[in-house]
Amino acid sequence: QVQLVESGGGLVQAGGSLSLSCVASGRTFSSYAMGWFRQAPGKEREFVAVAVTTWNGGSAYYADSVKGRFTISRDNAKNTVYLQMNSLKPEDTAVYYCAANREFAHNYMRTYEYEYWGQGTQVTVSS
C-alpha cells in the first residue's frame, strides 16, 4: 500500500508561481510512475504531468496546456515528487492530485492507469 500526501497549494495571482510537493510512503518509490492531475469544479480530472525513473535518469511528460510553464521533478531519496508551476493562469485553478502507479503505462494520461491517489490540494489563481 502506498500513501500519498500533497502540500503546497494556495492562492496566487495570475502570472505567479506555486510549488506542490507529494510525499509517498513505501520502499519502492523510485520504480513508480508519479503523476499530477487536476480537477476544476464541474470538470473531469485531467492529466497534468508524470515523471518516471529510467535507466539513464528519468523522463517527464506534460499536458499541452502546461508545457513550458510547469515542471515535474522527483527526489527518490526523499520519496517526493514536485510540481513547479510558473506563469499561472486563472484556468489553472483546480484541486491538484498526486498519483502513483507501479508501472509507467502507455495510457499515462488516463486516471485509470494510476493505482494510488493523494487527497488533493487546492490551487487558486486570481485574475
Salt bridges, closest charged atoms under 4 A:
GLU46 OE2 - ARG38 NE 2.61
ASP64 OD1 - LYS67 NZ 3.11
ASP92 OD1 - ARG38 NH1 2.87
ASP92 OD2 - ARG69 NH1 2.75
GLU115 OE1 - ARG102 NE 3.14
